[in-house]
Amino acid sequence: MNTAAHREGIEWEAALVQRARAGDLRAFERLYRQYVATVYGLCLRLTRHPASAEDCAQEALTNAWRALERFETRSSFGT
């Protein structure tokens, strides 16, 4: 990814985070859809069990929602 496109992606993501913080559920849904497969994949590698991985991914993203106020947009939401 080139630098300009990367910067645009970070700005787009930061804007979604700001909107989600303000209570925009659609903004968080876009973040969720962007990262759910990645989070699930990581959980699956850790648990080696699909149902446990689904639970793990749901819990991780629920925790992300709850901690959104503390998230610093200096890094990617995916981290």
PDB file of N, CA, C and O in Angstrom:
ATOM      1  N   MET A   1       0.851  -1.167   0.000  1.00  0.00           N
ATOM      2  CA  MET A   1       0.000   0.000   0.000  1.00  0.00           C
ATOM      3  C   MET A   1       0.897   1.229   0.000  1.00  0.00           C
ATOM      4  O   MET A   1       1.857   1.306   0.767  1.00  0.00           O
ATOM      5  N   ASN A   2       0.579   2.195  -0.867  1.00  0.00           N
ATOM      6  CA  ASN A   2       1.413   3.394  -0.896  1.00  0.00           C
ATOM      7  C   ASN A   2       1.115   4.273   0.313  1.00  0.00           C
ATOM      8  O   ASN A   2       0.101   4.099   0.989  1.00  0.00           O
ATOM      9  N   THR A   3       1.991   5.197   0.569  1.00  0.00           N
ATOM     10  CA  THR A   3       1.902   6.031   1.762  1.00  0.00           C
ATOM     11  C   THR A   3       0.620   6.851   1.802  1.00  0.00           C
ATOM     12  O   THR A   3      -0.020   6.934   2.850  1.00  0.00           O
ATOM     13  N   ALA A   4       0.231   7.454   0.690  1.00  0.00           N
ATOM     14  CA  ALA A   4      -0.980   8.272   0.649  1.00  0.00           C
ATOM     15  C   ALA A   4      -2.214   7.425   0.931  1.00  0.00           C
ATOM     16  O   ALA A   4      -3.090   7.841   1.689  1.00  0.00           O
ATOM     17  N   ALA A   5      -2.293   6.247   0.332  1.00  0.00           N
ATOM     18  CA  ALA A   5      -3.431   5.357   0.563  1.00  0.00           C
ATOM     19  C   ALA A   5      -3.461   4.881   2.006  1.00  0.00           C
ATOM     20  O   ALA A   5      -4.530   4.784   2.609  1.00  0.00           O
ATOM     21  N   HIS A   6      -2.296   4.586   2.559  1.00  0.00           N
ATOM     22  CA  HIS A   6      -2.212   4.153   3.960  1.00  0.00           C
ATOM     23  C   HIS A   6      -2.715   5.263   4.883  1.00  0.00           C
ATOM     24  O   HIS A   6      -3.483   5.008   5.811  1.00  0.00           O
ATOM     25  N   ARG A   7      -2.281   6.486   4.623  1.00  0.00           N
ATOM     26  CA  ARG A   7      -2.688   7.637   5.438  1.00  0.00           C
ATOM     27  C   ARG A   7      -4.197   7.838   5.336  1.00  0.00           C
ATOM     28  O   ARG A   7      -4.857   8.113   6.338  1.00  0.00           O
ATOM     29  N   GLU A   8      -4.747   7.703   4.125  1.00  0.00           N
ATOM     30  CA  GLU A   8      -6.196   7.831   3.941  1.00  0.00           C
ATOM     31  C   GLU A   8      -6.933   6.756   4.724  1.00  0.00           C
ATOM     32  O   GLU A   8      -7.977   7.021   5.320  1.00  0.00           O
ATOM     33  N   GLY A   9      -6.388   5.536   4.722  1.00  0.00           N
ATOM     34  CA  GLY A   9      -7.008   4.453   5.478  1.00  0.00           C
ATOM     35  C   GLY A   9      -7.017   4.730   6.971  1.00  0.00           C
ATOM     36  O   GLY A   9      -8.005   4.458   7.653  1.00  0.00           O
ATOM     37  N   ILE A  10      -5.924   5.267   7.476  1.00  0.00           N
ATOM     38  CA  ILE A  10      -5.842   5.602   8.901  1.00  0.00           C
ATOM     39  C   ILE A  10      -6.819   6.722   9.229  1.00  0.00           C
ATOM     40  O   ILE A  10      -7.497   6.672  10.255  1.00  0.00           O
ATOM     41  N   GLU A  11      -6.896   7.728   8.369  1.00  0.00           N
ATOM     42  CA  GLU A  11      -7.824   8.842   8.600  1.00  0.00           C
ATOM     43  C   GLU A  11      -9.268   8.370   8.550  1.00  0.00           C
ATOM     44  O   GLU A  11     -10.095   8.796   9.356  1.00  0.00           O
ATOM     45  N   TRP A  12      -9.574   7.481   7.592  1.00  0.00           N
ATOM     46  CA  TRP A  12     -10.925   6.923   7.478  1.00  0.00           C
ATOM     47  C   TRP A  12     -11.283   6.155   8.746  1.00  0.00           C
ATOM     48  O   TRP A  12     -12.383   6.294   9.280  1.00  0.00           O
ATOM     49  N   GLU A  13     -10.354   5.358   9.212  1.00  0.00           N
ATOM     50  CA  GLU A  13     -10.580   4.557  10.411  1.00  0.00           C
ATOM     51  C   GLU A  13     -10.738   5.455  11.643  1.00  0.00           C
ATOM     52  O   GLU A  13     -11.622   5.220  12.466  1.00  0.00           O
ATOM     53  N   ALA A  14      -9.900   6.468  11.773  1.00  0.00           N
ATOM     54  CA  ALA A  14      -9.991   7.398  12.903  1.00  0.00           C
ATOM     55  C   ALA A  14     -11.332   8.119  12.900  1.00  0.00           C
ATOM     56  O   ALA A  14     -11.915   8.356  13.958  1.00  0.00           O
ATOM     57  N   ALA A  15     -11.821   8.465  11.720  1.00  0.00           N
ATOM     58  CA  ALA A  15     -13.133   9.116  11.614  1.00  0.00           C
ATOM     59  C   ALA A  15     -14.235   8.162  12.072  1.00  0.00           C
ATOM     60  O   ALA A  15     -15.167   8.572  12.763  1.00  0.00           O
ATOM     61  N   LEU A  16     -14.127   6.901  11.690  1.00  0.00           N
ATOM     62  CA  LEU A  16     -15.114   5.914  12.147  1.00  0.00           C
ATOM     63  C   LEU A  16     -15.072   5.751  13.657  1.00  0.00           C
ATOM     64  O   LEU A  16     -16.117   5.656  14.301  1.00  0.00           O
ATOM     65  N   VAL A  17     -13.878   5.718  14.225  1.00  0.00           N
ATOM     66  CA  VAL A  17     -13.743   5.603  15.676  1.00  0.00           C
ATOM     67  C   VAL A  17     -14.397   6.806  16.358  1.00  0.00           C
ATOM     68  O   VAL A  17     -15.118   6.642  17.342  1.00  0.00           O
ATOM     69  N   GLN A  18     -14.155   7.992  15.849  1.00  0.00           N
ATOM     70  CA  GLN A  18     -14.754   9.198  16.439  1.00  0.00           C
ATOM     71  C   GLN A  18     -16.279   9.139  16.361  1.00  0.00           C
ATOM     72  O   GLN A  18     -16.968   9.473  17.325  1.00  0.00           O
ATOM     73  N   ARG A  19     -16.798   8.719  15.220  1.00  0.00           N
ATOM     74  CA  ARG A  19     -18.255   8.602  15.071  1.00  0.00           C
ATOM     75  C   ARG A  19     -18.817   7.547  16.004  1.00  0.00           C
ATOM     76  O   ARG A  19     -19.876   7.746  16.599  1.00  0.00           O
ATOM     77  N   ALA A  20     -18.117   6.425  16.138  1.00  0.00           N
ATOM     78  CA  ALA A  20     -18.576   5.365  17.042  1.00  0.00           C
ATOM     79  C   ALA A  20     -18.568   5.855  18.484  1.00  0.00           C
ATOM     80  O   ALA A  20     -19.484   5.552  19.249  1.00  0.00           O
ATOM     81  N   ARG A  21     -17.544   6.606  18.857  1.00  0.00           N
ATOM     82  CA  ARG A  21     -17.492   7.180  20.213  1.00  0.00           C
ATOM     83  C   ARG A  21     -18.695   8.070  20.488  1.00  0.00           C
ATOM     84  O   ARG A  21     -19.179   8.144  21.618  1.00  0.00           O
ATOM     85  N   ALA A  22     -19.172   8.740  19.452  1.00  0.00           N
ATOM     86  CA  ALA A  22     -20.316   9.635  19.588  1.00  0.00           C
ATOM     87  C   ALA A  22     -21.639   8.874  19.574  1.00  0.00           C
ATOM     88  O   ALA A  22     -22.708   9.482  19.629  1.00  0.00           O
ATOM     89  N   GLY A  23     -21.568   7.549  19.502  1.00  0.00           N
ATOM     90  CA  GLY A  23     -22.772   6.730  19.556  1.00  0.00           C
ATOM     91  C   GLY A  23     -23.281   6.231  18.219  1.00  0.00           C
ATOM     92  O   GLY A  23     -24.368   5.656  18.158  1.00  0.00           O
ATOM     93  N   ASP A  24     -22.538   6.431  17.156  1.00  0.00           N
ATOM     94  CA  ASP A  24     -22.937   5.980  15.826  1.00  0.00           C
ATOM     95  C   ASP A  24     -22.655   4.487  15.692  1.00  0.00           C
ATOM     96  O   ASP A  24     -21.523   4.072  15.445  1.00  0.00           O
ATOM     97  N   LEU A  25     -23.706   3.691  15.860  1.00  0.00           N
ATOM     98  CA  LEU A  25     -23.549   2.239  15.799  1.00  0.00           C
ATOM     99  C   LEU A  25     -23.153   1.755  14.416  1.00  0.00           C
ATOM    100  O   LEU A  25     -22.468   0.741  14.287  1.00  0.00           O
ATOM    101  N   ARG A  26     -23.578   2.470  13.380  1.00  0.00           N
ATOM    102  CA  ARG A  26     -23.201   2.074  12.016  1.00  0.00           C
ATOM    103  C   ARG A  26     -21.701   2.218  11.804  1.00  0.00           C
ATOM    104  O   ARG A  26     -21.091   1.420  11.093  1.00  0.00           O
ATOM    105  N   ALA A  27     -21.108   3.232  12.420  1.00  0.00           N
ATOM    106  CA  ALA A  27     -19.654   3.413  12.303  1.00  0.00           C
ATOM    107  C   ALA A  27     -18.938   2.242  12.962  1.00  0.00           C
ATOM    108  O   ALA A  27     -17.977   1.707  12.409  1.00  0.00           O
ATOM    109  N   PHE A  28     -19.408   1.840  14.152  1.00  0.00           N
ATOM    110  CA  PHE A  28     -18.768   0.698  14.798  1.00  0.00           C
ATOM    111  C   PHE A  28     -19.017  -0.578  13.997  1.00  0.00           C
ATOM    112  O   PHE A  28     -18.144  -1.442  13.916  1.00  0.00           O
ATOM    113  N   GLU A  29     -20.191  -0.696  13.413  1.00  0.00           N
ATOM    114  CA  GLU A  29     -20.475  -1.876  12.584  1.00  0.00           C
ATOM    115  C   GLU A  29     -19.496  -1.960  11.415  1.00  0.00           C
ATOM    116  O   GLU A  29     -19.072  -3.058  11.053  1.00  0.00           O
ATOM    117  N   ARG A  30     -19.133  -0.841  10.824  1.00  0.00           N
ATOM    118  CA  ARG A  30     -18.149  -0.851   9.727  1.00  0.00           C
ATOM    119  C   ARG A  30     -16.783  -1.298  10.234  1.00  0.00           C
ATOM    120  O   ARG A  30     -16.088  -2.064   9.567  1.00  0.00           O
ATOM    121  N   LEU A  31     -16.396  -0.809  11.431  1.00  0.00           N
ATOM    122  CA  LEU A  31     -15.134  -1.260  12.031  1.00  0.00           C
ATOM    123  C   LEU A  31     -15.198  -2.759  12.313  1.00  0.00           C
ATOM    124  O   LEU A  31     -14.252  -3.497  12.037  1.00  0.00           O
ATOM    125  N   TYR A  32     -16.325  -3.192  12.865  1.00  0.00           N
ATOM    126  CA  TYR A  32     -16.526  -4.607  13.173  1.00  0.00           C
ATOM    127  C   TYR A  32     -16.354  -5.453  11.908  1.00  0.00           C
ATOM    128  O   TYR A  32     -15.602  -6.427  11.898  1.00  0.00           O
ATOM    129  N   ARG A  33     -17.052  -5.072  10.860  1.00  0.00           N
ATOM    130  CA  ARG A  33     -16.991  -5.837   9.604  1.00  0.00           C
ATOM    131  C   ARG A  33     -15.585  -5.829   9.005  1.00  0.00           C
ATOM    132  O   ARG A  33     -15.162  -6.801   8.380  1.00  0.00           O
ATOM    133  N   GLN A  34     -14.871  -4.731   9.200  1.00  0.00           N
ATOM    134  CA  GLN A  34     -13.507  -4.620   8.679  1.00  0.00           C
ATOM    135  C   GLN A  34     -12.572  -5.615   9.368  1.00  0.00           C
ATOM    136  O   GLN A  34     -11.670  -6.162   8.733  1.00  0.00           O
ATOM    137  N   TYR A  35     -12.784  -5.851  10.667  1.00  0.00           N
ATOM    138  CA  TYR A  35     -11.809  -6.618  11.444  1.00  0.00           C
ATOM    139  C   TYR A  35     -12.290  -7.958  11.992  1.00  0.00           C
ATOM    140  O   TYR A  35     -11.479  -8.705  12.539  1.00  0.00           O
ATOM    141  N   VAL A  36     -13.550  -8.286  11.871  1.00  0.00           N
ATOM    142  CA  VAL A  36     -14.051  -9.515  12.494  1.00  0.00           C
ATOM    143  C   VAL A  36     -13.345 -10.765  11.954  1.00  0.00           C
ATOM    144  O   VAL A  36     -13.044 -11.674  12.728  1.00  0.00           O
ATOM    145  N   ALA A  37     -13.081 -10.827  10.673  1.00  0.00           N
ATOM    146  CA  ALA A  37     -12.423 -12.014  10.116  1.00  0.00           C
ATOM    147  C   ALA A  37     -10.998 -12.155  10.640  1.00  0.00           C
ATOM    148  O   ALA A  37     -10.543 -13.262  10.928  1.00  0.00           O
ATOM    149  N   THR A  38     -10.303 -11.039  10.760  1.00  0.00           N
ATOM    150  CA  THR A  38      -8.938 -11.065  11.276  1.00  0.00           C
ATOM    151  C   THR A  38      -8.918 -11.498  12.735  1.00  0.00           C
ATOM    152  O   THR A  38      -8.090 -12.315  13.138  1.00  0.00           O
ATOM    153  N   VAL A  39      -9.830 -10.946  13.518  1.00  0.00           N
ATOM    154  CA  VAL A  39      -9.910 -11.291  14.944  1.00  0.00           C
ATOM    155  C   VAL A  39     -10.290 -12.764  15.088  1.00  0.00           C
ATOM    156  O   VAL A  39      -9.714 -13.484  15.903  1.00  0.00           O
ATOM    157  N   TYR A  40     -11.260 -13.204  14.295  1.00  0.00           N
ATOM    158  CA  TYR A  40     -11.664 -14.612  14.346  1.00  0.00           C
ATOM    159  C   TYR A  40     -10.488 -15.521  13.987  1.00  0.00           C
ATOM    160  O   TYR A  40     -10.266 -16.538  14.644  1.00  0.00           O
ATOM    161  N   GLY A  41      -9.747 -15.162  12.960  1.00  0.00           N
ATOM    162  CA  GLY A  41      -8.594 -15.975  12.553  1.00  0.00           C
ATOM    163  C   GLY A  41      -7.567 -16.104  13.656  1.00  0.00           C
ATOM    164  O   GLY A  41      -7.035 -17.188  13.896  1.00  0.00           O
ATOM    165  N   LEU A  42      -7.289 -15.001  14.326  1.00  0.00           N
ATOM    166  CA  LEU A  42      -6.351 -15.041  15.445  1.00  0.00           C
ATOM    167  C   LEU A  42      -6.891 -15.923  16.567  1.00  0.00           C
ATOM    168  O   LEU A  42      -6.163 -16.744  17.125  1.00  0.00           O
ATOM    169  N   CYS A  43      -8.163 -15.751  16.893  1.00  0.00           N
ATOM    170  CA  CYS A  43      -8.777 -16.570  17.947  1.00  0.00           C
ATOM    171  C   CYS A  43      -8.767 -18.046  17.577  1.00  0.00           C
ATOM    172  O   CYS A  43      -8.548 -18.903  18.433  1.00  0.00           O
ATOM    173  N   LEU A  44      -9.004 -18.344  16.308  1.00  0.00           N
ATOM    174  CA  LEU A  44      -8.991 -19.736  15.871  1.00  0.00           C
ATOM    175  C   LEU A  44      -7.601 -20.342  16.008  1.00  0.00           C
ATOM    176  O   LEU A  44      -7.461 -21.493  16.424  1.00  0.00           O
ATOM    177  N   ARG A  45      -6.576 -19.576  15.662  1.00  0.00           N
ATOM    178  CA  ARG A  45      -5.204 -20.074  15.833  1.00  0.00           C
ATOM    179  C   ARG A  45      -4.891 -20.313  17.310  1.00  0.00           C
ATOM    180  O   ARG A  45      -4.166 -21.248  17.652  1.00  0.00           O
ATOM    181  N   LEU A  46      -5.432 -19.478  18.171  1.00  0.00           N
ATOM    182  CA  LEU A  46      -5.163 -19.631  19.607  1.00  0.00           C
ATOM    183  C   LEU A  46      -5.950 -20.774  20.230  1.00  0.00           C
ATOM    184  O   LEU A  46      -5.416 -21.522  21.049  1.00  0.00           O
ATOM    185  N   THR A  47      -7.223 -20.915  19.844  1.00  0.00           N
ATOM    186  CA  THR A  47      -8.085 -21.913  20.490  1.00  0.00           C
ATOM    187  C   THR A  47      -8.142 -23.247  19.747  1.00  0.00           C
ATOM    188  O   THR A  47      -8.384 -24.292  20.351  1.00  0.00           O
ATOM    189  N   ARG A  48      -7.917 -23.202  18.427  1.00  0.00           N
ATOM    190  CA  ARG A  48      -8.031 -24.385  17.560  1.00  0.00           C
ATOM    191  C   ARG A  48      -9.423 -25.032  17.615  1.00  0.00           C
ATOM    192  O   ARG A  48      -9.578 -26.233  17.392  1.00  0.00           O
ATOM    193  N   HIS A  49     -10.417 -24.209  17.915  1.00  0.00           N
ATOM    194  CA  HIS A  49     -11.790 -24.707  18.020  1.00  0.00           C
ATOM    195  C   HIS A  49     -12.726 -23.614  17.494  1.00  0.00           C
ATOM    196  O   HIS A  49     -12.799 -22.535  18.082  1.00  0.00           O
ATOM    197  N   PRO A  50     -13.449 -23.880  16.387  1.00  0.00           N
ATOM    198  CA  PRO A  50     -14.267 -22.833  15.761  1.00  0.00           C
ATOM    199  C   PRO A  50     -15.286 -22.161  16.689  1.00  0.00           C
ATOM    200  O   PRO A  50     -15.415 -20.937  16.666  1.00  0.00           O
ATOM    201  N   ALA A  51     -15.996 -22.922  17.487  1.00  0.00           N
ATOM    202  CA  ALA A  51     -16.998 -22.314  18.372  1.00  0.00           C
ATOM    203  C   ALA A  51     -16.328 -21.430  19.422  1.00  0.00           C
ATOM    204  O   ALA A  51     -16.822 -20.345  19.727  1.00  0.00           O
ATOM    205  N   SER A  52     -15.219 -21.884  19.968  1.00  0.00           N
ATOM    206  CA  SER A  52     -14.480 -21.075  20.941  1.00  0.00           C
ATOM    207  C   SER A  52     -13.919 -19.827  20.279  1.00  0.00           C
ATOM    208  O   SER A  52     -13.885 -18.757  20.888  1.00  0.00           O
ATOM    209  N   ALA A  53     -13.482 -19.962  19.039  1.00  0.00           N
ATOM    210  CA  ALA A  53     -12.947 -18.816  18.308  1.00  0.00           C
ATOM    211  C   ALA A  53     -14.036 -17.773  18.059  1.00  0.00           C
ATOM    212  O   ALA A  53     -13.780 -16.573  18.149  1.00  0.00           O
ATOM    213  N   GLU A  54     -15.246 -18.230  17.745  1.00  0.00           N
ATOM    214  CA  GLU A  54     -16.364 -17.293  17.571  1.00  0.00           C
ATOM    215  C   GLU A  54     -16.635 -16.540  18.861  1.00  0.00           C
ATOM    216  O   GLU A  54     -16.814 -15.323  18.848  1.00  0.00           O
ATOM    217  N   ASP A  55     -16.666 -17.263  19.978  1.00  0.00           N
ATOM    218  CA  ASP A  55     -16.883 -16.623  21.283  1.00  0.00           C
ATOM    219  C   ASP A  55     -15.768 -15.629  21.600  1.00  0.00           C
ATOM    220  O   ASP A  55     -16.028 -14.526  22.081  1.00  0.00           O
ATOM    221  N   CYS A  56     -14.547 -16.022  21.331  1.00  0.00           N
ATOM    222  CA  CYS A  56     -13.385 -15.181  21.577  1.00  0.00           C
ATOM    223  C   CYS A  56     -13.462 -13.898  20.746  1.00  0.00           C
ATOM    224  O   CYS A  56     -13.218 -12.808  21.264  1.00  0.00           O
ATOM    225  N   ALA A  57     -13.796 -14.023  19.474  1.00  0.00           N
ATOM    226  CA  ALA A  57     -13.887 -12.860  18.589  1.00  0.00           C
ATOM    227  C   ALA A  57     -14.996 -11.917  19.053  1.00  0.00           C
ATOM    228  O   ALA A  57     -14.811 -10.701  19.091  1.00  0.00           O
ATOM    229  N   GLN A  58     -16.139 -12.484  19.403  1.00  0.00           N
ATOM    230  CA  GLN A  58     -17.245 -11.658  19.892  1.00  0.00           C
ATOM    231  C   GLN A  58     -16.848 -10.914  21.166  1.00  0.00           C
ATOM    232  O   GLN A  58     -17.137  -9.726  21.314  1.00  0.00           O
ATOM    233  N   GLU A  59     -16.197 -11.605  22.068  1.00  0.00           N
ATOM    234  CA  GLU A  59     -15.779 -10.987  23.317  1.00  0.00           C
ATOM    235  C   GLU A  59     -14.742  -9.886  23.070  1.00  0.00           C
ATOM    236  O   GLU A  59     -14.812  -8.815  23.671  1.00  0.00           O
ATOM    237  N   ALA A  60     -13.792 -10.156  22.188  1.00  0.00           N
ATOM    238  CA  ALA A  60     -12.760  -9.164  21.880  1.00  0.00           C
ATOM    239  C   ALA A  60     -13.384  -7.904  21.291  1.00  0.00           C
ATOM    240  O   ALA A  60     -13.022  -6.796  21.686  1.00  0.00           O
ATOM    241  N   LEU A  61     -14.310  -8.057  20.359  1.00  0.00           N
ATOM    242  CA  LEU A  61     -14.914  -6.889  19.727  1.00  0.00           C
ATOM    243  C   LEU A  61     -15.908  -6.188  20.652  1.00  0.00           C
ATOM    244  O   LEU A  61     -16.085  -4.974  20.557  1.00  0.00           O
ATOM    245  N   THR A  62     -16.553  -6.929  21.536  1.00  0.00           N
ATOM    246  CA  THR A  62     -17.399  -6.304  22.552  1.00  0.00           C
ATOM    247  C   THR A  62     -16.538  -5.476  23.500  1.00  0.00           C
ATOM    248  O   THR A  62     -16.908  -4.363  23.873  1.00  0.00           O
ATOM    249  N   ASN A  63     -15.395  -6.022  23.886  1.00  0.00           N
ATOM    250  CA  ASN A  63     -14.475  -5.275  24.743  1.00  0.00           C
ATOM    251  C   ASN A  63     -13.939  -4.037  24.033  1.00  0.00           C
ATOM    252  O   ASN A  63     -13.736  -2.999  24.662  1.00  0.00           O
ATOM    253  N   ALA A  64     -13.711  -4.141  22.738  1.00  0.00           N
ATOM    254  CA  ALA A  64     -13.254  -2.989  21.963  1.00  0.00           C
ATOM    255  C   ALA A  64     -14.315  -1.887  21.994  1.00  0.00           C
ATOM    256  O   ALA A  64     -13.990  -0.710  22.145  1.00  0.00           O
ATOM    257  N   TRP A  65     -15.574  -2.271  21.850  1.00  0.00           N
ATOM    258  CA  TRP A  65     -16.680  -1.298  21.915  1.00  0.00           C
ATOM    259  C   TRP A  65     -16.695  -0.597  23.273  1.00  0.00           C
ATOM    260  O   TRP A  65     -16.814   0.626  23.355  1.00  0.00           O
ATOM    261  N   ARG A  66     -16.572  -1.388  24.325  1.00  0.00           N
ATOM    262  CA  ARG A  66     -16.608  -0.823  25.683  1.00  0.00           C
ATOM    263  C   ARG A  66     -15.415   0.088  25.965  1.00  0.00           C
ATOM    264  O   ARG A  66     -15.529   1.034  26.744  1.00  0.00           O
ATOM    265  N   ALA A  67     -14.283  -0.187  25.342  1.00  0.00           N
ATOM    266  CA  ALA A  67     -13.058   0.577  25.602  1.00  0.00           C
ATOM    267  C   ALA A  67     -12.805   1.668  24.562  1.00  0.00           C
ATOM    268  O   ALA A  67     -11.732   2.271  24.549  1.00  0.00           O
ATOM    269  N   LEU A  68     -13.766   1.921  23.707  1.00  0.00           N
ATOM    270  CA  LEU A  68     -13.576   2.867  22.615  1.00  0.00           C
ATOM    271  C   LEU A  68     -13.148   4.258  23.092  1.00  0.00           C
ATOM    272  O   LEU A  68     -12.362   4.929  22.423  1.00  0.00           O
ATOM    273  N   GLU A  69     -13.654   4.683  24.224  1.00  0.00           N
ATOM    274  CA  GLU A  69     -13.292   6.007  24.756  1.00  0.00           C
ATOM    275  C   GLU A  69     -11.807   6.112  25.056  1.00  0.00           C
ATOM    276  O   GLU A  69     -11.230   7.195  24.960  1.00  0.00           O
ATOM    277  N   ARG A  70     -11.191   5.009  25.414  1.00  0.00           N
ATOM    278  CA  ARG A  70      -9.765   5.022  25.769  1.00  0.00           C
ATOM    279  C   ARG A  70      -8.847   4.749  24.583  1.00  0.00           C
ATOM    280  O   ARG A  70      -7.628   4.875  24.699  1.00  0.00           O
ATOM    281  N   PHE A  71      -9.420   4.378  23.453  1.00  0.00           N
ATOM    282  CA  PHE A  71      -8.604   4.049  22.289  1.00  0.00           C
ATOM    283  C   PHE A  71      -7.933   5.297  21.743  1.00  0.00           C
ATOM    284  O   PHE A  71      -8.591   6.309  21.497  1.00  0.00           O
ATOM    285  N   GLU A  72      -6.639   5.223  21.556  1.00  0.00           N
ATOM    286  CA  GLU A  72      -5.885   6.323  20.968  1.00  0.00           C
ATOM    287  C   GLU A  72      -5.681   6.017  19.493  1.00  0.00           C
ATOM    288  O   GLU A  72      -5.143   4.968  19.139  1.00  0.00           O
ATOM    289  N   THR A  73      -6.103   6.914  18.653  1.00  0.00           N
ATOM    290  CA  THR A  73      -6.098   6.666  17.215  1.00  0.00           C
ATOM    291  C   THR A  73      -4.708   6.790  16.587  1.00  0.00           C
ATOM    292  O   THR A  73      -4.591   6.913  15.367  1.00  0.00           O
ATOM    293  N   ARG A  74      -3.670   6.760  17.396  1.00  0.00           N
ATOM    294  CA  ARG A  74      -2.309   6.773  16.855  1.00  0.00           C
ATOM    295  C   ARG A  74      -1.969   5.452  16.178  1.00  0.00           C
ATOM    296  O   ARG A  74      -1.068   5.392  15.341  1.00  0.00           O
ATOM    297  N   SER A  75      -2.680   4.405  16.536  1.00  0.00           N
ATOM    298  CA  SER A  75      -2.465   3.100  15.923  1.00  0.00           C
ATOM    299  C   SER A  75      -3.754   2.636  15.270  1.00  0.00           C
ATOM    300  O   SER A  75      -4.809   3.241  15.461  1.00  0.00           O
ATOM    301  N   SER A  76      -3.667   1.577  14.510  1.00  0.00           N
ATOM    302  CA  SER A  76      -4.832   1.034  13.837  1.00  0.00           C
ATOM    303  C   SER A  76      -5.795   0.415  14.846  1.00  0.00           C
ATOM    304  O   SER A  76      -5.377  -0.161  15.850  1.00  0.00           O
ATOM    305  N   PHE A  77      -7.076   0.544  14.564  1.00  0.00           N
ATOM    306  CA  PHE A  77      -8.098  -0.089  15.394  1.00  0.00           C
ATOM    307  C   PHE A  77      -7.863  -1.600  15.448  1.00  0.00           C
ATOM    308  O   PHE A  77      -8.138  -2.242  16.462  1.00  0.00           O
ATOM    309  N   GLY A  78      -7.362  -2.151  14.371  1.00  0.00           N
ATOM    310  CA  GLY A  78      -7.107  -3.594  14.289  1.00  0.00           C
ATOM    311  C   GLY A  78      -6.075  -4.108  15.262  1.00  0.00           C
ATOM    312  O   GLY A  78      -6.054  -5.301  15.564  1.00  0.00           O
ATOM    313  N   THR A  79      -5.221  -3.239  15.761  1.00  0.00           N
ATOM    314  CA  THR A  79      -4.213  -3.688  16.707  1.00  0.00           C
ATOM    315  C   THR A  79      -4.824  -3.894  18.063  1.00  0.00           C
ATOM    316  O   THR A  79      -4.126  -4.275  19.002  1.00  0.00           O
TER     317      THR A  79
END
